[in-house]
Amino acid sequence: MKFFVDTADVNDIRELNDLGLLDGVTTNPSLILKSGRKIADVTKEICDIVAGPVSAEVTATEYSEMMAQAKVLAKIADNICIKVPLTLDGLKACKAIRSDGRLVNVTLCFSANQALLAAKAGASFISPFVGRIDDMGIDGMELISEIRTIYDNYDFATEILVASVRTVNHVKQAALIGADVATIPAAVLKSLVKHPLTDKGLESFLADWAKTGQKIA
């Protein structure tokens, strides 16, 4: 499974990229707001750090304006992936942008039917928001399973990009279902390595090694 980080913080992105764990980045207007920087500047810096897709989101809601914004965003870097909302205008824009050879991430997906439409429109990625579905008292991972089944039934090339990830269990469950990508907050992504038995085992090994009085030169 590919790991994208869901942030516009270039320090977190650079750290994760240096670890060799990063396959891409997703941003949105809320994350850009948190960065306190201009969208073109922060997005260009992110694209310079990461070789994989960097999702940059349009803010328009009508087709013609989406297309105009997509052209501006596409000029930032070759690895820009245009993010559009899952609306009829967004799907129309997805089809048009994909015909130009640019990657498209269709976002704000909350149902299997929506995901089916995105695949029909040729989306590169579909972004179902599992955390927000969980907030409604519904298991968000059931949606991931439904989309996986539908896409496999018809051999759709659209990749399932699990979004609104809140916990390490979201990541594990997405991987078990067979999602293609998870876009994960930096803190959650780094938490994947943690386990108390790993810490305990390492502490024991280091204590025993110290008793030997040896060094690895």
TORKOL-4160 file (C-alpha; in steps of 0.2 Angstrom, whole numbers, padded with zeros to 4 digits, m for minus):
217
<pt num="1" X="0000" Y="0000" Z="0000"/>
<pt num="2" X="0006" Y="0017" Z="m0004"/>
<pt num="3" X="0008" Y="0030" Z="0010"/>
<pt num="4" X="0003" Y="0049" Z="0006"/>
<pt num="5" X="0005" Y="0061" Z="0020"/>
<pt num="6" X="m0010" Y="0073" Z="0023"/>
<pt num="7" X="m0002" Y="0090" Z="0027"/>
<pt num="8" X="0005" Y="0106" Z="0020"/>
<pt num="9" X="0019" Y="0106" Z="0033"/>
<pt num="10" X="0035" Y="0105" Z="0023"/>
<pt num="11" X="0045" Y="0100" Z="0038"/>
<pt num="12" X="0034" Y="0085" Z="0041"/>
<pt num="13" X="0035" Y="0081" Z="0023"/>
<pt num="14" X="0054" Y="0082" Z="0022"/>
<pt num="15" X="0056" Y="0071" Z="0037"/>
<pt num="16" X="0045" Y="0057" Z="0031"/>
<pt num="17" X="0052" Y="0058" Z="0013"/>
<pt num="18" X="0070" Y="0057" Z="0020"/>
<pt num="19" X="0064" Y="0041" Z="0029"/>
<pt num="20" X="0059" Y="0033" Z="0013"/>
<pt num="21" X="0041" Y="0031" Z="0018"/>
<pt num="22" X="0032" Y="0043" Z="0007"/>
<pt num="23" X="0024" Y="0040" Z="m0010"/>
<pt num="24" X="0015" Y="0056" Z="m0011"/>
<pt num="25" X="0006" Y="0071" Z="m0003"/>
<pt num="26" X="m0012" Y="0077" Z="m0001"/>
<pt num="27" X="m0017" Y="0095" Z="0003"/>
<pt num="28" X="m0033" Y="0104" Z="0003"/>
<pt num="29" X="m0039" Y="0122" Z="0007"/>
<pt num="30" X="m0040" Y="0119" Z="0026"/>
<pt num="31" X="m0022" Y="0112" Z="0026"/>
<pt num="32" X="m0016" Y="0127" Z="0016"/>
<pt num="33" X="m0024" Y="0139" Z="0028"/>
<pt num="34" X="m0015" Y="0130" Z="0043"/>
<pt num="35" X="0002" Y="0133" Z="0034"/>
<pt num="36" X="m0001" Y="0151" Z="0033"/>
<pt num="37" X="0007" Y="0152" Z="0016"/>
<pt num="38" X="0002" Y="0156" Z="m0002"/>
<pt num="39" X="m0005" Y="0140" Z="m0011"/>
<pt num="40" X="0007" Y="0142" Z="m0026"/>
<pt num="41" X="0023" Y="0144" Z="m0015"/>
<pt num="42" X="0019" Y="0130" Z="m0002"/>
<pt num="43" X="0013" Y="0118" Z="m0016"/>
<pt num="44" X="0029" Y="0121" Z="m0027"/>
<pt num="45" X="0040" Y="0117" Z="m0012"/>
<pt num="46" X="0031" Y="0101" Z="m0008"/>
<pt num="47" X="0033" Y="0096" Z="m0026"/>
<pt num="48" X="0051" Y="0099" Z="m0025"/>
<pt num="49" X="0053" Y="0088" Z="m0010"/>
<pt num="50" X="0042" Y="0073" Z="m0016"/>
<pt num="51" X="0043" Y="0064" Z="m0032"/>
<pt num="52" X="0026" Y="0056" Z="m0031"/>
<pt num="53" X="0009" Y="0064" Z="m0034"/>
<pt num="54" X="0005" Y="0080" Z="m0024"/>
<pt num="55" X="m0014" Y="0083" Z="m0024"/>
<pt num="56" X="m0019" Y="0102" Z="m0025"/>
<pt num="57" X="m0037" Y="0106" Z="m0024"/>
<pt num="58" X="m0048" Y="0117" Z="m0034"/>
<pt num="59" X="m0059" Y="0129" Z="m0024"/>
<pt num="60" X="m0072" Y="0132" Z="m0038"/>
<pt num="61" X="m0088" Y="0123" Z="m0039"/>
<pt num="62" X="m0093" Y="0126" Z="m0057"/>
<pt num="63" X="m0085" Y="0117" Z="m0071"/>
<pt num="64" X="m0078" Y="0131" Z="m0081"/>
<pt num="65" X="m0070" Y="0139" Z="m0066"/>
<pt num="66" X="m0063" Y="0122" Z="m0060"/>
<pt num="67" X="m0055" Y="0120" Z="m0077"/>
<pt num="68" X="m0047" Y="0137" Z="m0076"/>
<pt num="69" X="m0040" Y="0134" Z="m0059"/>
<pt num="70" X="m0034" Y="0117" Z="m0064"/>
<pt num="71" X="m0023" Y="0125" Z="m0078"/>
<pt num="72" X="m0015" Y="0136" Z="m0065"/>
<pt num="73" X="m0012" Y="0122" Z="m0052"/>
<pt num="74" X="m0005" Y="0111" Z="m0066"/>
<pt num="75" X="0008" Y="0124" Z="m0070"/>
<pt num="76" X="0016" Y="0123" Z="m0053"/>
<pt num="77" X="0025" Y="0106" Z="m0056"/>
<pt num="78" X="0024" Y="0090" Z="m0066"/>
<pt num="79" X="0019" Y="0079" Z="m0052"/>
<pt num="80" X="0003" Y="0090" Z="m0047"/>
<pt num="81" X="m0013" Y="0079" Z="m0046"/>
<pt num="82" X="m0028" Y="0090" Z="m0047"/>
<pt num="83" X="m0041" Y="0087" Z="m0034"/>
<pt num="84" X="m0059" Y="0090" Z="m0038"/>
<pt num="85" X="m0075" Y="0088" Z="m0027"/>
<pt num="86" X="m0087" Y="0073" Z="m0030"/>
<pt num="87" X="m0101" Y="0083" Z="m0039"/>
<pt num="88" X="m0107" Y="0083" Z="m0057"/>
<pt num="89" X="m0097" Y="0097" Z="m0061"/>
<pt num="90" X="m0082" Y="0089" Z="m0053"/>
<pt num="91" X="m0084" Y="0073" Z="m0062"/>
<pt num="92" X="m0085" Y="0083" Z="m0079"/>
<pt num="93" X="m0069" Y="0092" Z="m0074"/>
<pt num="94" X="m0061" Y="0075" Z="m0070"/>
<pt num="95" X="m0065" Y="0068" Z="m0087"/>
<pt num="96" X="m0058" Y="0083" Z="m0096"/>
<pt num="97" X="m0042" Y="0084" Z="m0085"/>
<pt num="98" X="m0039" Y="0066" Z="m0087"/>
<pt num="99" X="m0040" Y="0068" Z="m0106"/>
<pt num="100" X="m0026" Y="0080" Z="m0105"/>
<pt num="101" X="m0015" Y="0067" Z="m0096"/>
<pt num="102" X="m0015" Y="0075" Z="m0079"/>
<pt num="103" X="m0019" Y="0064" Z="m0063"/>
<pt num="104" X="m0035" Y="0068" Z="m0054"/>
<pt num="105" X="m0040" Y="0065" Z="m0036"/>
<pt num="106" X="m0059" Y="0065" Z="m0034"/>
<pt num="107" X="m0062" Y="0070" Z="m0016"/>
<pt num="108" X="m0076" Y="0070" Z="m0003"/>
<pt num="109" X="m0083" Y="0053" Z="m0007"/>
<pt num="110" X="m0095" Y="0046" Z="0006"/>
<pt num="111" X="m0104" Y="0032" Z="m0004"/>
<pt num="112" X="m0100" Y="0017" Z="m0015"/>
<pt num="113" X="m0111" Y="0024" Z="m0029"/>
<pt num="114" X="m0101" Y="0040" Z="m0029"/>
<pt num="115" X="m0085" Y="0030" Z="m0030"/>
<pt num="116" X="m0092" Y="0021" Z="m0045"/>
<pt num="117" X="m0096" Y="0037" Z="m0054"/>
<pt num="118" X="m0078" Y="0043" Z="m0051"/>
<pt num="119" X="m0071" Y="0028" Z="m0058"/>
<pt num="120" X="m0082" Y="0030" Z="m0074"/>
<pt num="121" X="m0076" Y="0047" Z="m0075"/>
<pt num="122" X="m0058" Y="0041" Z="m0076"/>
<pt num="123" X="m0052" Y="0047" Z="m0059"/>
<pt num="124" X="m0034" Y="0042" Z="m0055"/>
<pt num="125" X="m0039" Y="0042" Z="m0036"/>
<pt num="126" X="m0055" Y="0041" Z="m0026"/>
<pt num="127" X="m0054" Y="0048" Z="m0009"/>
<pt num="128" X="m0067" Y="0041" Z="0003"/>
<pt num="129" X="m0067" Y="0050" Z="0020"/>
<pt num="130" X="m0068" Y="0035" Z="0033"/>
<pt num="131" X="m0065" Y="0046" Z="0049"/>
<pt num="132" X="m0080" Y="0058" Z="0045"/>
<pt num="133" X="m0091" Y="0042" Z="0041"/>
<pt num="134" X="m0086" Y="0035" Z="0058"/>
<pt num="135" X="m0091" Y="0052" Z="0066"/>
<pt num="136" X="m0109" Y="0048" Z="0060"/>
<pt num="137" X="m0109" Y="0031" Z="0070"/>
<pt num="138" X="m0106" Y="0021" Z="0054"/>
<pt num="139" X="m0091" Y="0010" Z="0050"/>
<pt num="140" X="m0081" Y="0020" Z="0037"/>
<pt num="141" X="m0071" Y="0004" Z="0033"/>
<pt num="142" X="m0086" Y="m0004" Z="0026"/>
<pt num="143" X="m0086" Y="0009" Z="0012"/>
<pt num="144" X="m0068" Y="0005" Z="0008"/>
<pt num="145" X="m0073" Y="m0014" Z="0007"/>
<pt num="146" X="m0088" Y="m0010" Z="m0004"/>
<pt num="147" X="m0078" Y="0001" Z="m0016"/>
<pt num="148" X="m0064" Y="m0012" Z="m0017"/>
<pt num="149" X="m0077" Y="m0025" Z="m0022"/>
<pt num="150" X="m0085" Y="m0014" Z="m0035"/>
<pt num="151" X="m0068" Y="m0009" Z="m0043"/>
<pt num="152" X="m0062" Y="m0027" Z="m0044"/>
<pt num="153" X="m0079" Y="m0033" Z="m0051"/>
<pt num="154" X="m0076" Y="m0021" Z="m0066"/>
<pt num="155" X="m0057" Y="m0020" Z="m0066"/>
<pt num="156" X="m0057" Y="m0001" Z="m0064"/>
<pt num="157" X="m0040" Y="0007" Z="m0064"/>
<pt num="158" X="m0045" Y="0021" Z="m0051"/>
<pt num="159" X="m0035" Y="0019" Z="m0035"/>
<pt num="160" X="m0043" Y="0019" Z="m0018"/>
<pt num="161" X="m0035" Y="0033" Z="m0008"/>
<pt num="162" X="m0042" Y="0031" Z="0010"/>
<pt num="163" X="m0044" Y="0048" Z="0018"/>
<pt num="164" X="m0049" Y="0056" Z="0034"/>
<pt num="165" X="m0038" Y="0043" Z="0043"/>
<pt num="166" X="m0038" Y="0046" Z="0062"/>
<pt num="167" X="m0029" Y="0030" Z="0069"/>
<pt num="168" X="m0016" Y="0017" Z="0066"/>
<pt num="169" X="m0031" Y="0005" Z="0065"/>
<pt num="170" X="m0038" Y="0014" Z="0050"/>
<pt num="171" X="m0022" Y="0011" Z="0041"/>
<pt num="172" X="m0021" Y="m0008" Z="0046"/>
<pt num="173" X="m0039" Y="m0011" Z="0041"/>
<pt num="174" X="m0037" Y="m0002" Z="0024"/>
<pt num="175" X="m0022" Y="m0012" Z="0020"/>
<pt num="176" X="m0031" Y="m0028" Z="0025"/>
<pt num="177" X="m0046" Y="m0023" Z="0013"/>
<pt num="178" X="m0033" Y="m0020" Z="m0001"/>
<pt num="179" X="m0034" Y="m0001" Z="m0002"/>
<pt num="180" X="m0021" Y="0006" Z="m0014"/>
<pt num="181" X="m0016" Y="0021" Z="m0004"/>
<pt num="182" X="m0019" Y="0029" Z="0013"/>
<pt num="183" X="m0016" Y="0047" Z="0015"/>
<pt num="184" X="m0011" Y="0049" Z="0033"/>
<pt num="185" X="m0008" Y="0064" Z="0046"/>
<pt num="186" X="0011" Y="0064" Z="0049"/>
<pt num="187" X="0009" Y="0060" Z="0068"/>
<pt num="188" X="m0002" Y="0044" Z="0064"/>
<pt num="189" X="0010" Y="0039" Z="0050"/>
<pt num="190" X="0025" Y="0039" Z="0062"/>
<pt num="191" X="0015" Y="0030" Z="0076"/>
<pt num="192" X="0014" Y="0015" Z="0064"/>
<pt num="193" X="0031" Y="0010" Z="0070"/>
<pt num="194" X="0027" Y="0010" Z="0089"/>
<pt num="195" X="0024" Y="m0005" Z="0099"/>
<pt num="196" X="0027" Y="m0007" Z="0118"/>
<pt num="197" X="0036" Y="m0024" Z="0116"/>
<pt num="198" X="0047" Y="m0017" Z="0103"/>
<pt num="199" X="0053" Y="m0004" Z="0115"/>
<pt num="200" X="0054" Y="m0016" Z="0129"/>
<pt num="201" X="0064" Y="m0028" Z="0118"/>
<pt num="202" X="0076" Y="m0015" Z="0113"/>
<pt num="203" X="0079" Y="m0009" Z="0131"/>
<pt num="204" X="0083" Y="m0027" Z="0136"/>
<pt num="205" X="0095" Y="m0029" Z="0121"/>
<pt num="206" X="0104" Y="m0013" Z="0125"/>
<pt num="207" X="0106" Y="m0017" Z="0143"/>
<pt num="208" X="0113" Y="m0034" Z="0139"/>
<pt num="209" X="0125" Y="m0027" Z="0126"/>
<pt num="210" X="0132" Y="m0014" Z="0139"/>
<pt num="211" X="0136" Y="m0029" Z="0151"/>
<pt num="212" X="0147" Y="m0036" Z="0138"/>
<pt num="213" X="0159" Y="m0021" Z="0138"/>
<pt num="214" X="0161" Y="m0023" Z="0119"/>
<pt num="215" X="0160" Y="m0010" Z="0105"/>
<pt num="216" X="0156" Y="m0012" Z="0086"/>
<pt num="217" X="0170" Y="m0003" Z="0078"/>
